[in-house]
Amino acid sequence: FYAYAYPVPEGFSAWRAEPSEAYFDDQLGEFLLPYRVVRRAVDPDTVLLRFFQSTYDAAAELAAWDRASLEVPGTAGHP
């Protein structure tokens, strides 16, 4: 699985993505989460959601997106 932001905000590659097996690949310029990590997880849906939520948070916070206008209250990661 992969996640990227364009344009790449300052500090994006240094963001701590979740789960711990996720990493930023400098050559590709994106975060990667190996399929085997998700496949072997006790709760694959949660592992994958954590990856996508954490990389979305990285892009949104570092690029100073207007999250109040973009996000729907009550969805993943938001009260």
N, C-alpha and C positions, 0 to 999 in steps of 0.2 A: 504494500500500500504506500502511497506517496501523498505529500502535501507541499504546496509551494505558494509563494506570494509574488505578485508582479505588479508594480515594481517591488523589488526586495527592500523592505525597510531596514534601516540601520540596526544591527544587533540581532537580526532574525536567525542567523546561523548559530548564534551562541545561546539561543533560547533552550530551556530544558524541557523537551517534549516528553510526553508520557505515552506508554509505559517506559520503563528504564531501557528496554531493548530498542527503542526508537532512536534514530540518530540523524544528523544532518550530513548529507553527502556533498562535499565541496565541488566535486566534478560535475554532478548533476544540478546542484544548486537547489536541492529540495530535501525535505525530511523523508526518511524511509522507515517503514515498519515491516520487517520480514513476515511473509505469509505464515511461515511455520510457527511464529510466536502466537498469532491469532488462532491458528488451527489447533494448537496444543493447549490453549487456555481453558480453564474450567468454565469461564463465562466469556466466550469470544465477542459477543455483542458489546459488553462493557469495555473490554480491552480496546476494541476498534473505536468505540465512541470516545474513550479517553485520548486516543491518538489524535483523532480529528478535532476534538474540542481544544486540546492543548495547542495544536498548531494553528487553529483558528484564533485562539486567544493571543498567540504570538503576533500574528499578522495584524489583528485588530488593535492591540495595545501599542505595538511599536510604530504602526503607521497612523496612529491617532484617529481611527475610524470613529464616526458618530454612532456608537453602538446602540444608544437609545433609539435611534431612528431605524437601525438595521435589524434589531433582535426582537423577538416576540416573547413577552414575559410568560413564564411557565414552561419554556422549552429547555432542552438540555443545557445544564450549567447556569441557568438563570431562574431566580425566584419568581 
